[in-house]
Amino acid sequence: MNTTKISITQAFTLLTLFLLGSSVVLGLNLEAEENAWVINTGASLFGIFLFFFYTYILQRNGWPEFHQLLEIAFGKLLGKISLLLYSFYFLYIGTRVMKDFIYFVSHIFFYNADHGIISFVFICLIGYAATLGLEAVARTSELLFAISLFLIILIILFSFLSGIIMVENIRPFIDLEVIQLTNWIKYITFPYGEMVVFLVIFPFINDRKKWMKRGWISVVLCGLILISITEIIIAILGAKVSSLYTFPLVKAIEMIEFLGVIQHLELLTAFSFIIVGFVKMSIFFIAGIKGVSYTFPFLQEKFIIFLIALSVYIATFYIAEDMPEHLYIGLKIVPVYLHIPFQFIIPLIILALTAIKSKSNRFLGS
């Protein structure tokens, strides 16, 4: 029996930082311009639904570990195949998140830095975190959450104190006539649909009943932070201008200046982005490694971590040739062909099959 346990607080900080992840860097839906807050609000409400959907799947089956859940639904052979597919999915999305932050670091910290070096540093950190295990990452997330929240509050505070907020930039607050939902798949899959990886994490929470009642608050907090940041970016840069930048939040923060002393906050906030990115990548890789370990129990976990770390490092060179291709694949292709099946279709099948089997067992038992 696995003895890994994480507390409610640790689960809360893990989920919040995970959802913020690359969202604060890339996923603010600024293409909707002044209506971005409407899209983000709708997405966060759907995220609350997904939280209860995923936790319900686990709760009605007795909170099994993910590999056990798949075996309950599909049987032993198909369960192992689906587990392996999910593991590859988690690792692939984790690699894409790493690529987000490789581009971010090379654009913000070190111009034209070799991506191989940045990737090597990231994979060493993630590999070390995976070696320490989920509990260690969960404990670390509590401190990282406090740091990130403090930096986000600083951004909001100094944005107002510096006098660069232009309220007219966020008007009209809502314009239903120009709201376009052509990217609706992206809105529901990123970042909230990626909570599917927590089907691996939730069974290790030590007080699951309390988590069912309170865990959704982390989704709400993430939504409020993303909406606040989106409105600040638009208020500083303007709706049309902000949608042109790859990293609009950094550009907005560059303009903050208070009393001629408080400047260049973008460097501090960039560190907070790295923090949330580290947590998100760690969760994806730990989930993927757990899946591979259960599929191939004869392999040592440290060997699996090394093999996956090496594979991911190599994959970062081939996953996309440049930033535009990376964004196109991540925002147009991946949501349709990967996110929808793994985040919604397969979990719905799992719920249906486990419900049918549960009723059949009760009927036969009676």
Number of C-alpha atoms within 10 A of each C-alpha: 3 6 6 13 17 21 16 17 16 21 23 22 23 26 26 25 25 28 28 24 26 26 19 22 20 18 20 26 21 25 15 20 22 25 23 23 25 18 22 23 16 14 22 24 17 17 26 18 14 22 22 16 17 22 20 15 21 20 17 13 16 11 19 19 16 23 20 18 23 23 19 18 21 18 12 14 11 13 20 21 15 20 24 22 16 20 23 19 19 25 24 19 19 23 24 23 19 25 23 19 24 22 21 23 20 15 14 15 14 12 11 11 14 11 16 14 11 18 22 17 14 21 22 15 15 25 21 15 22 26 15 11 15 20 17 13 22 23 17 16 27 17 12 21 21 12 14 21 14 13 19 17 12 14 21 15 11 18 22 15 13 16 12 18 20 15 13 12 20 24 15 9 14 15 11 9 6 11 15 12 11 8 14 12 16 24 23 24 24 21 19 27 25 21 21 22 23 21 21 22 22 24 21 22 19 15 14 18 11 11 19 15 10 12 23 19 16 20 25 17 15 23 25 16 17 23 20 14 20 26 24 25 26 28 22 26 22 22 23 15 14 22 19 11 14 17 18 22 25 21 17 23 23 14 17 23 18 15 8 8 7 11 16 14 18 20 15 14 20 18 16 22 23 20 19 25 25 25 28 25 28 24 28 27 29 27 27 26 25 21 24 23 20 17 18 14 10 8 12 10 18 14 11 16 23 17 13 19 24 15 13 22 20 14 15 20 14 9 16 17 10 11 14 11 12 17 16 12 15 19 18 14 13 15 23 14 10 13 22 17 13 21 22 17 11 14 19 16 13 19 19 14 15 21 16 13 13 15 12 12 11 10 9 8 7 6
